[in-house]
Every structure is written in C-alpha cells, then in structure tokens.
Amino acid sequence: MKRVRVFLSAALLTLPIAGLARAPGYSAPGADDAALRFSWRMTVPATEDCRPRSQEELESLPVHMRSPEVCTRDESDFMIVLAVDGSVADTLHLVRGGFKGDRPLIVLEERNLEPGRHSIQLQLIRAAANGSTILAALDTTLLLGPGDVGLVTLDADAGRLHARTPYRP
C-alpha cells in the first residue's frame, strides 16, 4: 500500500511538469534568427629580440636576476574585421591566452543575423609596431535560414578562412 501511495504522489508531482513542457506558444528569444559563428585555434609563434647583457649590467643586478640575455617580445595585436552586407566594418580585438600572451589564439565568437542571403567580408589581421599584416581573408555569400548557423573556420596551414552553411536535403 505504501508503494502505491509513493507512486501516485510521484505521478501527481510529475504531471504538471510534463504539461508545462508541452505548453504551446513559447519559443526561445532569438530562435528565428540565424547566426554566424567563428571558431578556430591558431598557434602564433612569438618573436623575441634578444641581446647579451654587458658585464656592468650583470653586476648591477641582484644575483637571482642575472640572466645572460635581455629579451623583448614582439607585442602584436590580433583582430577580426567583419563587414556584413556592405555595412560599416566591425572590429573584434582578440587576446592570446597565457599570462605572457604566448599561448595559442582561440577564437569563439558568434554574431546574430536576420535569416536570408548575406555578403560576408572578413579579415584576420596581425597588427605590430612595424605595420599590419592580413593573415587570412574571406569574401563570400551565405544563405542562412531561421535557426541556421554558418560556421567560419581557419585552415592555419593554408592561411585560408572557410565558411560552411547547414546542410539542407
């Protein structure tokens, strides 16, 4: 008898939850939007300019700080410049991982778009003190439906960006 009561009380508690799960008329905010997602990992070699310390420099430093060389790192900035449908370009500044900024560059970004055909111009740029360099570029047209996600990835070996749209049979 006790098992029957436990079963009935569990069923009575579960029924409202099941009913609310099937409630009509609810859709998540932005469910009808399309999205353009950027996702890649890129190893960027750090460049350093090293010079040997003079004997006077070494003697002026405490013993535990006497390294034979002084190295300065190239402080490069990375950014994505994105223009959708000929609009004003949006610049996204990227930050490399690690305390010293010497870890791989990981890009995980998403932009919501209206469903339809979109012209995408994208550039991955490395900006250094001596000028900027375009590492990869993409100029394409994507057709995205409601709820679709277009994916932009990087083939770092070839230095090319690729765009993929969802498969529709």
Secondary structure as UniProt FT lines:
FT   HELIX           2..21
FT   TURN            24..25
FT   TURN            29..32
FT   STRAND          34..42
FT   STRAND          48..52
FT   HELIX           55..60
FT   HELIX           63..65
FT   STRAND          69..73
FT   STRAND          77..84
FT   TURN            85..86
FT   STRAND          90..94
FT   TURN            99..100
FT   STRAND          105..113
FT   STRAND          116..128
FT   TURN            129..130
FT   STRAND          131..144
FT   TURN            146..147
FT   STRAND          149..155
FT   TURN            156..159
FT   STRAND          160..164
//
